[in-house]
Amino acid sequence: MSGKKGMKKYPVGIREEVVSRIRGGESQRALCREYGISRWAIQCWLKEPVLPKARGRKPAKTLAEYKYENKRLKMENELLRDFLRSTGRK
């Protein structure tokens, strides 16, 4: 949720500390005052899953995909070089 206009983004370490202290029995109000964080933000943190969402990795490219991309890039370079020559640049 953080990242929207007007919302602060707090470091993960602070978030984890606040959540663990609340789950340990401290009051939200006291922690809000101590850290200067809104109760709404803390409520959102408590609703979030315990583990942060991890981004998935893209599958590795195959040799054929690299060869195809290399061929395409060489062709683009050649076309750009020809265009620059025809316009009188370099």
Number of C-alpha atoms within 10 A of each C-alpha: 9 11 9 8 6 7 10 12 12 12 8 10 8 11 17 14 11 21 18 13 14 17 12 9 8 13 11 19 13 11 18 16 11 9 10 9 17 13 14 10 17 18 12 11 16 17 8 10 8 10 6 8 8 6 6 6 6 6 6 7 8 8 9 9 11 11 11 10 12 12 11 12 12 11 12 12 11 12 12 12 13 11 12 12 11 10 8 7 8 7
